[in-house]
Amino acid sequence: MSETLAATESRSSVRSLLRLWPYVRPVRTRLFIAAFVAVVASCLSLVIPLVLKWMVDGPVTDRDPGGVWLGALVLLALGIVEAVLFGYRRWLVARPLAGVEAAMRADLYRHLQRLPVAFHDRWPSGQLLSRGTTDLMLLRMFLAFPLTFLLVNTATILVGFIILLMQDWSLGVVLLAPVIPLVILCSFFESRYSLVARRAQDQVGDLTTVVEEGVLGIRIIKGFGRHRSQSLAFHALTRRLRETELGKARLLAGLWALIMTIPELAIGAALVLGTIQVADGDLSAGTLVAFLSTALALRWPVESMGFLLAMSQESATATDRFFEVMDVREETEDADDTDGADNSDDTDGRAASGAGRAGTDGGLRFEGVSFRYPDADGDSAPVLARIDLHIRPGETVALVGATGSGKTTLTALVPRLHEVTGGRITLDGQDIALMERRRLRELVSVAFEEPTLFSASVGENVLMGAEGADEDALRRALDVAQAGFVDDLPEGARTQVGEQGLSLSGGQRQRLALARAVVGRPRFLVLDDPLSALDVHTEALVEAALRRVLQDTTALVVAHRPSTVMLADRVALISRGRIAAVGTHQELLRSNEEYAWLMSGATTTESEAMEESVR
């Protein structure tokens, strides 16, 4: 947080806002026309004092009622034209600026989908949500009102002071006197307000995260009776945000008070001096009326500058927050540009060696693979170190290891959810770092231990695993996953499962995730303990059906139970980030104490579960 605040303090608001130009450029013509219309409408208000001067020095002095009525009609016409022009300006900007907001939101969402998993591991979802909602809405409001009226008010003030100086230069100088202190005041305000605005927007993101977690974790909160602790955490954040917002209000109130007071003093001084000049005969009454009317017409443009500057600062910080995400590098397609990968020792020869071995070294192969998370300390031990493992075409290998040994991390490297930091992984002899991600993820299908479902129908969730799959493929995948419960749902496969599929049990969600993994009949299958939430009877049925699927694919299966291990042709034991042993289940039971210990614990747990189910 301190780094972002320091960056906010050092950056220029104008430079930040200029980054919006690529989004504004397609609608620039309408915005320029709207700004011109607004300037004309605002300047029309400065014509009114000139009409008043003519009326006072002419018809009023000459006691001519007809002239007074003519002047009144002119004033009415000016007011109507001004109102119509401002309404036209609003119509001009409404639709295009809604399109700008929509385009920015679409780009942000598209960019988030393409960012590496490591980014999403670091960033709270509430911060991303606030950038895609509150910040973008603030930017649309800025483009619609403050941006235009900063230009309009500046033009109006310049034209107004020219008119004042033309009417009486001495009174005009009196009104110009506050300009220098106001400029200094606004500069001081900008530096202070930008920091507070950034802090408030970050705190809104933190609050959004807490609300989201409270909604998604409501079962845990209710189950453990943590309503009070969650409420206290929420109220602590709201109090902090409230204090920050009050700080913003104090800054804005102080600026507004000074911006209003200083010009009022100048107008008062001009009134006294002008009255003396009228009394001495040096100035006509009409000129004094016109002068004071012009000065009063400039009050709102001057006084609103504080409000407009505040909105500009908040918009600049919102722009910074938006581009903080947009500036993060997306997942790249080429190994040379892979973010975080350090493969300088073998990158140059990858393409040639991969092409030469394709077809002769099939299946899934890990060659000297090592991995360290991007934000890990440089001197920390890698999560994976020198992993060498070959899964032959059509073979199933079970990956077994203690908690924290690196099993899940290794499986995440195959579809390139993370990038290897050393060595390489090949599919049928082709280096996955040189493959297009879309092609790679067509070849490799995954099912994670923690199943994730979306707010869509059962069928739509399953068919996410294979673009273009038909109803037969859906039914076949559900049969493999023993997901017959789908037929008992109110609308079958068209039943909406709700957010994260929480309307289903853990075992049901896991079976749908497994169906999603096998629906496309992938060439390579990576399963991260996909049966952990199933009872032993359902697990046996799923394993029997899954065994047939595994005959036609090359699979890496993370396993904790002996029954799941039995699906595999061979077993690889991973220990402390390294492959400690490879062999069949029986071979490792006889030759490896760690594997025998892991399997004995799993066997005991399974036996207890069987006894509990019988009771």
TIDREN-818980 format. One record per atom (N, C-alpha, C, O): residue in one letter; x negated, y negated, z. Coordinates in steps of 0.1 Angstrom, whole numbers, plus 5000, padded with zeros to 4 digits. Example, Ala and Ser with C-alpha at 12.3 -4.5 7.8 and 13.67 -1.06 7.14 Angstrom:
a486850575078a487750455078a486850335078a485850335085s487250225071s486350115071s487150005079s486649895080
END
This chain:
m499250125000m500050005000m499149875000m499449784993s498049885008s497249765008s496549734995s496349614991e496249844987e495649824974e496649754965e496249664957t497849804965t498849744956t499149594960t499349514951l499149564973l499349424977l498149334973l498349224968a496949394973a495749314969a495849294954a495449184949a496249394947a496449374932a497449274929a497249194920t498549274937t499549174935t499049034937t499448934930e498249014947e497748884951e496748834940e496748714937s496048924933s495048874924s495548854910s494948784902r496748924906r497148914893r497948784890r498448724900s498148754878s498848634874s500248684871s500548784864s501248604876s502648634873s502948624858s503648714853v502448524852v502648504837v502048624830v502748674820r500848664833r500248784826r501048904828r501248984819s501648924840s502449044843s503749044834s504049144828l504348924834l505648914826l505448924811l506348964804l504248884807l503948894792l503949044788l504049064776r503749134797r503749274793r505149324789r505249434783l506149244791l507549284787l507749244772l508749284767w506849174766w507049134752w507349244742w508249224734p506649364743p507049464733p508549504734p509149544724y509149494746y510549534747y511449414743y512549434738v510949294745v511749174742v511649144727v512549084721r510549184720r510349144706r511449174697r511849094689p512149294698p513249324689p514449234690p515149214680v514549164701v515749084703v515248934705v516048854709r514048904700r513548774703r514348664696r514448554701t514848694684t515548594676t516848544684t517048424685r517548644689r518748604697r518348524710r519048434714l517248564716l516848504728l516348364725l516648264733f515648344714f515248204711f516448114707f516447994711i517348174700i518648094697i519348054710i519847944712a519448154719a520148134732a519448024740a520047944746a518048024740a517347924747a517547784741a517747684748f517547784728f517747654721f519147604724f519247484727v520147684723v521547644726v521647594741v522247494743a520947664750a520947624764a520247484766a520747404773v519147464759v518447334760v519347224754v519447114760v520047244743v520947144737v522047114747v522447004749a522647224753a523747204762a523347124774a524047034779s522147164779s521647094791s521346944788s521646854796c520746914777c520446784773c521746694770c521646574771l522846764767l524046684765l524446624778l525046514778s524146684789s524546624802s523746494804s524246404812l522646474797l521846354799l522446244790l522046124792v523346274781v523946174773v525046104781v525345984778i525646174790i526746114798i526345984805i527145894805p525145974812p524745854818p524645734807p525045624811l524245764795l524145664785l525545614781l525745494779v526545704781v527945664778v528445574790v529145474788l528045614802l528545534814l527945394813l528545294816k526645384809k526045254808k526745164798k527045044800w527145224786w527845154776w529245104782w529644994779m529945194789m531245164795m531145054805m531944964805v530145064814v530044964825v529644824819v530244724822d528644824810d528144694805d529044644794d529044524790g529944734788g530844684777g532344674782g532744574787p533144784780p534544774783p534844734797p535844654799v534144784807v534444754821v534144604824v535044534830t533044554819t532644414821t533644324814t534044214818d534044364802d534944284793d536344314796d537244254790r536644404806r538044434809r538844484797r539944434794d538244584790d538844634778d539344774781d538544874780p540644804784p541144934787p540945034775p540645154777g541144984763g540945074751g539545134751g539345254748g538545044754g537145094754g536945194765g536145294763v537545174776v537445274788v537945404784v537345514786w539245404777w539745534773w538945604762w538745724762l538345524754l537445584744l536245654750l535845764746g535645584760g534545634767g534845764774g534145864775a536145764780a536545884788a536746004778a536346114782l537245974766l537346084756l536046134752l535846264750v535046044750v533746094747v533146184758v532546284755l533346134770l532846214782l533446354782l532846454785l534746364780l535546484779l534946574768l534746694771a534746524757a534246604745a532846654748a532546774745l532046574754l530646624758l530746734768l530046834767g531646724778g531846834788g532246964781g531747074785i533246954772i533747074765i532647134757i532547254757v531947054749v530947114741v529847174749v529347284746e529447114760e528447174769e528947304774e528147404775a530147314779a530747444784a530747554773a530347664776v531147514761v531147614750v529747664747v529647784744l528847574746l527447614743l526847704754l526247804750f527147684767f526647774777f527347904776f526648014778g528647914773g529348034771g528748114759g528648234760y528448044748y527848104737y526448164740y526148274735r525748094748r524448144752r524548274759r523748374757r525448284769r525648404776r526048524767r525648634769w526948494757w527348594748w526148644739w526048764736l525248554736l524148584728l523148684735l522648774728v523048674748v521948754755v522548874761v521748964765a523848884763a524348994771a524049134765a523449214772r524449154753r524249284746r522749324744r522349424748p521949234738p520549264736p519749294749p518949384749l520049224759l519349244772l519749374778l518949444785a520949414777a521349544781a520649654774a520249754779g520349624761g519549724753g518149724757g517549834757v517549614761v516249604766v516049694779v515149774780e517049674788e517049754800e517149904797e516349984803a518049934788a518250074784a516950134778a516550244781a516250054769a515050104763a513950124773a513250224772m513750034783m512750054793m513050174802m512150244805r514350194805r514650304813r514450434806r513950534812a514750434793a514550564785a513050584784a512650704785d512250484782d510750504781d510250554794d509350644794l510750504805l510250544818l510550694820l509650764825y511750724817y512150864819y511350964810y510851064815r511250924798r510451004789r508951014793r508351124792h508450904798h507050904803h506950994815h505951074816l507850994824l507851074836l507851224833l507151304839q508551254822q508651394818q507251444813q506951564813r506451354808r505151394802r503951374811r502851404807l504251324823l503151304832l502751434838l503651524840p501451454842p501051584848p501751604861p502151514868v501851734865v502451774878v501751714889v502351674900a500451694888a499651634899a500151494902a500151454914f500651414892f501251284895f502451294903f502651224913h503351384900h504651404907h504351464921h505151434930d503251534923d502951574936d502551464946d502851474958r502051354940r501551244948r502651134950r502651074961w503551124941w504451004941w505851054947w506451154943p506350974957p507651004963p508750974952p508650874945s509751064952s510751044942s511550914943s511950854934g511650864956g512450744958g511750624952g512350534947q510350624952q509650514945q509950514930q510050404924l509950634924l510250644910l511650604907l511950534897l512650644916l514050604914l514250454914l514950394906s513550394924s513750244926s513150174914s513650064910r512150224908r511550154896r512450174884r512550084875g513150284883g514050304872g515450244873g516150244864t515750194885t517050144887t516949994892t517249904884t516649974904t516649834910t515649744902t516049634899d514449794900d513449704893d513949664879d513749554875l514449764872l514849734858l516049644857l516149554849m516949664867m518149574868m517649424871m518249334865l516649414879l516149284883l515449224870l515649094868l514749294862l514149244850l515149204840l515049094833r516249274839r517349234830r517949094834r518149014826m518149084847m518648954852m517748844850m518148734847f516448874851f515448774849f515448724835f515348604832l515448814825l515448784811l516748704807l516748624798a517848734814a519148674811a519248534816a519848444810f518648504828f518948374835f517648304838f517348194832p516848344847p515648264851p514748234840p514248114839l514448334831l513448304820l513948194812l513248094808t515248194808t515848094799t515847964806t515547854800f516247964819f516447834826f515147774831f515147654834l514147854832l512847784834l512447694822l511947584824l512747744810l512447664798l513447554797l513147444794v514747584800v515847484798v515547374808v515647254805n515347404821n515147304831n513847214829n513847094831t512847284824t511647204821t511847104810t511446994811a512547154799a512847064788a513846954793a513646834789t514746984801t515746884806t515046784814t515346664813i514146824823i513446734832i512546634823i512446514826l511846694813l511046604805l511846504797l511446384797v512946554791v513746454784v514346354793v514446234790g514846404805g515446314815g514446204819g514846084820f513146234822f512246134826f511846044815f511645924817i511846084803i511645994791i512845894791i512545774789i514045944793i515145844793i515045754805i515345634803l514645794816l514545714828l513445604826l513645484829l512345644820l511245544817l511645444807l511245324807m512445494797m512945394787m513945294793m514045184788q514745334803q515645244809q515045144818q515245024817d514045194826d513345104835d512045174840d512145264848w510945134835w509745204838w509345204852w508745304857s509645094859s509245084873s510045184882s509445254891l511345194879l512145294887l511745434883l511745524891g511345454870g510945584866g509745634873g509545744876v508745534875v507545574882v507845614896v507145704902v508845544903v509245584916v509645734917v509345804926l510445774907l511045904907l509946004903l510046124906l508945964895l507846054891l506846084903l506046174902a506845994913a505846004924a505846144930a504746194934p507046214932p507046344939p506446464931p506346574936v506146434918v505846544910v504546624915v504546744916i503546544918i502246614923i502446694935i502046814936p503146644946p503346724958p504246844955p504046954961l505146834946l506046944943l505247054935l505447174938v504347014927v503547114920v502647194929v502547314929i502047124939i501147184949i502047274958i501547384961l503247234961l504147314969l504447444962l504447554968c504847434950c505247554942c504047654940c504347774940s502847604939s501747684937s501447764950s501147884950f501547694962f501447764975f502547864977f502247974981f503747834973f504847924974f504648044966f504948154970e504148034954e504048144945e503048254951e503348374950s501948204956s500948294962s501548374974s501248494976r502348304982r502848374994r504048464990r504148574996y504948414982y506148484979y505948614971y506648714973s504848614963s504648734955s504248854964s504648964961l503548824974l503148934983l504348994991l504549114992v505148904996v506348945003v507349014994v507949114998a507448964981a508349034972a507949174969a508749264968r506649194967r506049324964r506349414976r506649534974r506049364988r506249445000r507749495001r508049605005a508649404998a510049434999a510449544989a511249634992q509949534977q510349634967q509749764970q510349864967d508549774975d507949904979d508749964991d508950084991q509249875000q510049925011q511349985006q511950075012v511949914996v513149974990v512950114984v513750194986g511750134978g511450264973g511350364984g511750474983d510650324996d510550415007d511950455013d512150565016l512750355013l514150375019l514950465009l515650555014t514750454996t515450534987t514950684989t515750774988t513650704991t513150834994t513750895006t514151015005v513950825017v514550875029v515950915027v516451015031v516750825019v518150855017v518250985008v519051065011e517450994998e517451114989e517151234997e517851334996e516051235005e515751355013e516851385023e517051505026g517451285029g518551315038g519751375031g520451465037v520051345019v521151405012v520751545007v521551635009l519551565002l519151694997l518951795008l519151915007g518451735020g518151825031g519251825041g518951855053i520451795038i521551785048i521751915055i522151915067r521552035048r521752165055r520752175066r521052225077i519452135064i518452145074i518752055086i518652085097i519151925082i519451825093i520651875101i520551865114k521651935095k522751985103k522452105111k522752125122g521652195104g521352325110g520452305123g520652385132f519552205123f518752185134f519152065143f518552025153g520352015140g520851905148g520051785148g519851725159r519451745136r518451635136r519051505131r518451415125h520451495133h521051365129h520451245135h520151145129r520151255148r519651135155r518251095150r517950975148s517351195149s515951165145s515951105131s515251015128q516851165122q516851115108q517450975108q517050885101s518450945117s519050815117s518050715123s518050605118l517250755132l516250665138l515250625127l514850515126a514850735120a513850705109a514450605099a513750515094f515650635095f516350545085f516450405091f516150305083h516950385103h517050255109h515750185110h515650065109a514650255113a513350195114a512950135100a512450025100l513250205090l512950155076l513750035073l513349935067t515050045076t515949935073t515649805081t515749695076r515149825094r514749715101r513449645095r513349525095r512549735091r511349685085r511649605072r511149495069l512549665064l513049595051l513749465055l513549365048r514549465065r515249345069r514349235073r514549125069e513249275081e512349165085e511549115072e511348995072t511249195063t510649155051t511549055043t511148955038e512849095042e513749015034e514048885042e514148775035l513948885055l514148755062l512848665060l512948545059g511748735059g510548655055g510648585042g510248475040k511148665032k511448605019k512448485020k512248385014a513448505028a514448405030a513848275036a514248165032r513048295046r512348185052r511548105043r511547985042l510748175035l509848105025l510748035015l510447915012l511748095010l512648035000l513347915006l513547805000a513847925019a514547815025a513647695027a514047585025g512347725031g511447615033g511147545020g511147415020l510947625009l510647554997l511947474992l511747364987w513047544993w514347474989w514547344996w514947244990a514247345009a514447225017a513547115013a513946995011l512247145010l511347045006l511646994992l511546874989i512047094983i512347054969i513546964968i513646874960m514546984978m515646894978m515346764985m515946654981t514546764995t514346645003t513546544996t513846424996i512346584990i511446494984i512146414972i511946294971p512846484963p513546404952p514546314958p514746204952e515246364968e516346274974e515746144979e516346034978l514546154986l513846034991l513545944979l513645824980a513046004968a512645924956a513845854950a513845734946i515045924950i516245864944i516745754953i517145654948g516645774967g516945664976g516145544974g516645424974a514845564973a513945454970a514245384957a514245254957a514545454947a514945394934a516245324935a516345214929l517145374943l518445304945l518245164951l518845064947v517445164962v517145034969v516444934960v516844824959l515444984952l514644894944l515544844932l515444734928g516344934927g517244904915g518344804920g518644704912t518844814932t519844724937t519244584938t519944484935i518044574943i517344444945i517144384931i517344264929q516844464921q516644414907q517944364901q517944264894v519044434904v520344384899v520744254906v521244164899a520444254919a520844124926a519944014921a520443894921d518744034917d517843924912d518143894897d517643804891g519043984891g519343954877g518344014867g518443994855d517444094872d516344154864d516844284857d516244344848l518044334862l518544464857l520044464856l520744404865s520644514846s522144514845s522644624853s522044724856a523944604857a524644704866a524744834858a524644944864g525044824845g525244944837g523945034836g523945154836t522844954835t521545024834t521245104848t520745214848l521545034859l521345094872l522245224873l521845324878v523545204869v524445324870v523945434861v523945554865a523445404849a522945504840a521645574845a521545694845f520845484851f519545534857f519845634869f519345744869l520745594878l521045684889l521845804885l521645914890s522745794875s523445904870s522446004863s522646134865t521445954856t520446044850t519646114861t519346234860a519246034871a518546094882a519346204889a518746314893l520546174891l521446274898l521646404889l521746514894a521746374876a521846494866a520546584867a520646694863l519446524870l518246594871l518046674884l517046744886r518946644894r518746704907r518846864906r517946924911w519846914899w519947064898w518747124891w518247224896p518347074879p517147134873p515947134882p515147224882v515747024890v514547024899v514747114911v513947194914e515947104917e516147184929e516247334926e515847414934s516747374914s516847514911s515447574908s515347704907m514447494906m513147554903m512647644914m511947744911g512947614926g512547704937g513147844936g512547944937f514447844933f515147974931f514648044919f514448164919l514447974908l513948034896l512548094898l512248194892l511648014905l510348064907l510348194916l509548284914a511348194926a511448314934a511848434926a511248544927m512848424917m513248534909m512148574899m511948684896s511348474894s510248504885s509148584893s508648684887q508848554905q507948634913q508448774915q507648864913e509648784919e510248924921e510149004908e509949124908s510448934897s510449004884s509049044880s508749144874a508048954883a506648984880a506249114888a505549204883t506649124901t506249234909t507049364904t506449474904a508249344899a509049454894a508349504881a508249624878t507849414873t507049444861t505849524864t505549624858d505149474874d503949554879d504249694883d503549784880r505349704890r505749834895r506149934884r505750054884f506749874874f507149954862f505950004855f505850124851f504949914852f503849954844f502750024853f501950094847e502950024866e502050114874e502350264870e501350344869v503550294867v503850424863v503550444848v503050544844m503950344840m503750364825m502350364821m501950424811d501450314830d499950304826d499250444830d498150464826v499950524837v499350654840v499350744828v500250744820r498150804825r497950884813r498851004813r499051074823e499551024801e500351144800e499451264797e498251254795e500151384798e499451504795e498951494780e499751454771t497751534778t497151524765t497251664758t497351764764e497051654745e497151784737e495751844735e495651964732d494751754735d493351804732d492551824744d492651744754a491651924744a490851954755a489851834758a489551814770d489451764748d488451654750d489051544758d488351474764d490451534758d491051424765d491751464777d492451384783t491651594781t492351644793t491951574805t490851564809d493051514812d492751434824d492351524835d493051614839g491151494841g490751564852g489851684849g489351734859a489751734837a489051854834a487551814832a487251714825d486751894837d485251884835d484752004828d484252094834n484852004815n484452114807n483352084797n483252134786s482451994801s481451944792s480452054788s479852044777d480352154796d479352264793d479852354782d478952414775d481152364779d481552454769d482652404759d483152474751t482952274760t483952214752t483652214737t484452244729d482352184734d482052174720d482152304712d482452294700g481952414719g482052534712g483352614713g483452724708r484352554720r485552624722r486252664710r486652774708a486452564701a487352594689a486752704681a487452794676a485452694679a484852804671a484852934677a485253034671s484552944690s484553074697s485953124698s486153244696g486953044701g488253084702g488753144688g489453244688a488453074678a488953114665a488253254661a488853334655g486953264664g486253384660g486753504668g486653614663r487253494680r487653604688r489053634687r489553744692a489953544681a491353574680a491553704673a490953724662g492453784678g492853904672g491954024677g492454134677t490753994683t489954104688t489954104703t489554194709d490353994709d490353984724d491753934728d491853824733g492754014726g494153974728g494453964743g493653994751g495753934745g496253934759g495953794766g495653694759l495953804779l495753684787l494353704794l494253794801r493453604792r492153614798r491753494806r491953384801f491253514818f490653404826f489153414825f488653524829e488453314821e486953324819e486353224828e486253104824g485753264839g485053164848g485953044852g485452934853v487253074854v488152954857v487952904871v487852984881s487852774873s487752714886s488752594885s489052544875f489252554897f490152454898f490052374911f489952434922r490152244910r490152154922r491152044919r491251994908y492052014928y493051914926y492451784923y491451744929p493051704915p492451574910p492151484922p491151404921d492951484932d492751384943d491951444955d491751384965a491351564952a490551624963a489151564963a488651504953d488551564975d487151514977d486151594968d486351714966g485251514962g484351574953g483451684959g483051784952d483251674972d482351774979d483151894985d482651974992s484551894983s485351994989s485252124981s484952114969a485552234987a485452364980a486652364970a487752324974p486452424959p487552434949p488652534954p488352624961v489852514949v490952604952v490652744946v490952844952l490152734934l489852854926l488352844922l487952734918a487652954922a486252954918a485853074910a485953184915r485453054898r484953164889r485953284888r485553394892i487153254884i488153354882i487853424869i487953364858d487653554869d487453634857d488453744857d488453834866l489453744848l490453844848l490953864834l491253764827h491153984829h491654014816h492954094817h492854204822i494054044812i495254124811i495554154797i495754074788r495454284794r495454334780r496854314774r497854304782p497054314761p498354294755p499254404759p498954524759g500454364763g501454454768g501254504782g502054594787e500254454789e499954504802e500554414813e500754294810t500954464824t501454384835t500454394847t500054504851v499954284852v499054284863v499654214875v500154094873a499654274886a500154214898a499054134905a497954184907l499354014909l498353934917l498753934931l499853884935v497853984940v498154004954v497053924962v495953924958g497553864973g496553794981g497253734993g498553724993a496553695003a497053635015a497553495012a497253435001t498353445021t498953305020t497753205019t496853205027g497853115008g496753015007g495553064999g494552994998s495653184993s494553234986s494353184972s493353194966g495453114967g495353054953g496253114943g496053094931k497153204947k497953284937k498853184929k498753184916t499553104936t500553014929t499752914920t500152884909t498652864925t497852774917t497352834904t497352774894l496852964905l496453034893l497553054883l497253034871t498753084887t499853104878t500252964871t500652964860a500052854879a500352724873a499452684862a499752594854l498252744862l497252704852l497652764838l497252704828v498352874838v498652934825v499452844816v499152834804p500652794821p501352694812p500852554812p501552464807r499652534818r499052404819r499852304827r499952184824l500452354838l501052254847l499952184855l500152064859h498852244856h497552184860h496552224850h496652324843e495452144849e494352164840e493252224847e492852184858v492552334841v491452394847v490352284848v490152194840t489452294859t488352204860t487052274856t485952214857g487152404852g485952474848g486452604842g487452654845g485652654832g486052774825g487152754815g487352644811r487752864812r488852854802r489852974803r489553074809i491052954798i492053054798i492453074783i492652974776t492553194779t492853224765t494153314764t494353394772l494953284753l496053374750l495753434736l495653354726d495653564736d495253624723d494053564717d493953544704g493053524725g491853474720g491853324718g490753264715q492953254719q493053114717q492953034730q493753064739d492052944731d491952864743d493252774745d493652704736i493852794756i495152714758i494952564758i495852494756a493752524762a493452384762a493452314748a493452194747l493352404738l493352354724l494652374717l494752344706m495652424725m496952454719m497852334722m497752274733e498852314713e499852214717e500652264728e500952384729r500952174737r501752214749r503052274745r503552374751r503752224735r505052274732r504852424727r505652504730r503852444719r503652584714r503252674726r503752794726l502352624735l501952704746l503152744754l503252864759r504052654757r505252684765r506352764758r507252804765e506152774745e507052864738e506553014740e507353104740l505253024741l504653154743l504753204757l504853324759v504653114766v504553154781v505853114787v506252994786s506453204794s507653174802s507353194817s506553284820v507953114826v507553114840v508853124848v509853084845a508653184860a509653184870a508953164884a508053244887f509353064891f508653034903f509353094915f510553124915e508653104926e509253154938e510353074943e511353124948e510252934942e511252844946e512152814934e511652724926p513252874932p514052854920p514652714919p515152664930t514552644908t515152514907t516252514896t515952554885l517452484900l518552474890l518952324889l518752244898f519652294878f520052164875f521552144876f522252244876s522052024877s523451994877s524052024864s524351924856a524252144860a524752184847a525452324849a525452374861s525852384839s526552514840s525552624842s524352604839v525952744846v525052854847v524452884834v523152904833g525252884823g524652914810g523652814806g522552854800e523852694808e522952584804e521652604812e520552574806n521752634824n520452654832n519652774827n518452764826v520352884824v519552994819v518952974805v517853004802l519752914796l519352894782l518252784781l517752764770m517952714792m516752624792m515552694789m514552644784g515552834791g514352914789g514052944774g513053004771a515052914766a514852954752a515752864743a516952874743e515052764736e515852674728e516452754716e515852824709g517752734714g518452804704g518952944706g519553004697a518752994719a519253124722a520753124722a521453034725d521353244718d522753254717d523353324729d522753354739e524653354728e525453404739e524953554742e524953594754d524553624732d524053764734d522753754742d522553844751a521853664739a520653654747a520953614761a520253664770l521953524763l522353484777l522753614784l522353634796r523653684778r524253804785r523153904788r523153964799r522253924779r521154024781r520253974792r519854054801a519953844793a519053794804a519753814818a519153844828l521053784818l521753794831l521853944835l521753974847d521854034825d521854174829d520554214835d520454294844v519454164828v518054204834v517954154848v517454224856a518454034851a518353974864a519354024874a519453974885q520254114869q521254174878q522154054883q522454054895a522453964874a523253844878a524753864874a525353774869g525253984877g526654004874g527653914882g528753904879f527153854893f527953764901f528453644893f529453584896v527853624881v528253504873v529653534868v530453434867d530053654865d531353684860d532453654871d533653634867d532053654883d533053634894d533153484897d534053444905l532353404891l532453254893l533753204887l534253264877p534253094891p535553044886p535653034871p536653064865e534552984864e534552974850e533453054843e533053014832g533053154850g531953244845g530653164842g530253084851a530053184831a528853114828a528952964825a527952894825r530252924824r530452774822r530652704835r530952584836t530552774846t530752714860t529552624863t528352654861q529852504867q528852404871q528352444885q529052464895v526952454886v526352504898v526052384908v525752414920g526252264904g525952154914g524552124915g523652194909e524252014922e522851964924e521952074930e522252124941q520852104923q519852204927q520452344929q519852434935g521652364924g522352494925g522652534940g522652654943l522752434949l522952464963l524352534966l524552574977s525252534956s526452604958s526252754957s527252834960l525152794953l524752944952l523852984963l523252894969s523753114965s522853164976s521453164970s521253144958g520453174979g519053184975g518853294965g518153274955g519353414968g519153524959g519753504945g519253544935q520953434945q521653414932q520853314924q520653324912r520353204931r519453104923r518253174918r517853144907q517653264926q516453334921q516653424909q515853434900r517853484909r518153574898r518453494885r518053534874l519053374887l519253294875l517953234870l517753224858a517053204879a515653164875a514953274867a514253244857l515053394872l514453504865l515153524851l514453554841a516453514850a517153524837a516653414828a516453444816r516353294833r515853184825r514453224819r514153184808a513653294827a512353324823a512353434812a511453434803v513253524812v513253634802v514153614791v514153694781v515053514791v516053494780v515453484766v516053534757g514253424765g513653404752g512753524748g512053504737r512653634756r511753744753r510353694750r509853704739p509753624759p508453564757p507353664755p507353774760r506253624748r505053704746r504253724759r503653824762f504353614767f503553614780f504553564791f505353474789l504453634802l505453614813l504653594826l503853674829v504953484833v504253454845v505353444856v506253354855l505353534866l506353544876l505653524890l504853604894d506153424897d505553394910d506553444921d507453374925d506353574925d507153634935d508653614932d509253554941p509153654921p510453614917p511553684924p512753654922l511253784932l512253864939l512253854954l512853934961s511653754959s511453744973s512753714981s512853754993a513753664974a514953634981a516053734980a517153724984l515653854973l516653954971l516654064982l515554094987d517754124984d517754234994d517154354986d517054354974v516754454994v516054574988v516854644978v516254694968h518154654979h518954724969h519054644956h518854704946t519354514957t519354434945t518054434938t517854434926e516954424947e515654424941e515354544933e514754534922a515754664938a515554784930a516254784917a515654824907l517454734916l518154724904l517454624894l517354654882v517054514899v516354414891v515054464886v514754454874e514254534894e513054594890e513154694879e512354704870a514254774880a514454874870a514754814856a514254854846a515554704856a515854634844a514654554839a514354544827l513854494849l512654414845l511554504839l510754464831r511554624844r510454714839r510554734824r509554744817r511854734818r512054744804r511554624797r510954634786v511754504803v511354384797v509854374797v509254324787l509154424807l507754414808l507054504798l505854484796q507754594793q507054684782q506754604770q505854644762d507454494767d507354424755d506654294757d506654204748t505954264768t505354144771t504054164779t503854264785t503254054779t502054054787t502353974799t502753854798a502154034811a502753964823a501753954834a500954044837l501853844842l501153824854l502153794865l502953704864v502253884875v503253884885v502653864899v501853954903v502953754906v502553744920v503453834928v504653824927a502853914936a503654014944a503254014958a502054004961h504254034967h503954054981h504454194986h504054234996r505354254979r505954384983r505354494975r505054474963p505154614981p504654724973p505654764962p505154804951s506954744964s507854774953s507654684941s507754734929t507254564943t507054474931t505654504925t505554504913v504754544933v503354584928v503554704919v502854724909m504454794922m504654914914m505154884900m505054974891l505554764897l505954724884l504754714875l504754714863a503554694881a502354654874a501554774870a501554884876d500754764859d499854864855d498554854863d497954964867r498154734866r496954714875r497254604885r498254534884v496454594895v496554494906v495254414907v494154474906a495354284908a494254204911a494354144924a495354074927l493354154933l493354104946l492653974946l491453964942i493253864950i492653734950i492353694965i493353704973s491153654968s490853624982s489953494982s488853494976r490353394989r489653274990r489253214977r488153164975g490253214968g490053154955g489253234945g488853184935r488953364948r488153444939r488853584937r489653624946i488653644926i489153774923i488253874931i487053894927a488753934941a487954024950a487854164945a486854234946a488954214938a489054354933a490154364923a491154294924v489954454914v490954484903v491054644902v489954704902g492254694902g492454834900g493854874901g494754784902t494154994902t495555034904t495955024918t495055004927h497155034921h497655024935h497055124944h496555094955q496955254939q496455364947q494955344949q494355374960e494255294938e492755284939e492455174950e491555194958l493155064950l492854954959l493254994973l492554954983l494255074975l494655124988l493555204994l493255195006r492855284986r491755364991r490455294993r489655325002s490255194984s488855134984s488754994990s487654944992n489854924992n489754784997n490554765010n491854785010e489854735020e490554715033e491554605034e492554615039e491154495027e492054375028e493354405020e494354365025y493254465009y494454505001y495254605009y496554585010a494654705016a495454795024a496154725035a497254765039w495454635041w496054555052w497254475048w498254475054l497054405036l498254325031l499354415027l500554385030m499154535021m500254625018m500854685030m502054715030s500054715040s500554775052s501554685059s502554725064g501154555059g502054455065g503354445057g504454425063a503254445044a504454435035a505354555037a506554555037t504654675038t505454795040t506154795053t507354835053t505554745064t506254745077t507354645076t508454675081t507254535069t508254435068t509454495060t510654475064e509154565049e510254625041e510954735050e512154745049s510254815057s510854915065s511854855075s512954905077e511354745082e512254675091e513454625085e514554625090a513254565073a514454515065a515454625062a516654605063m514854745058m515754855055m516554895067m517754925066e515854905078e516554945091e517654845094e518754885099e517354715093e518254615096e519554625087e520654605092s519254655074s520454655065s521354775068s522554775066v520654885073v521455005076v522354985089v523455025089r521754905098r522554875111r523754785107r524454755116
END
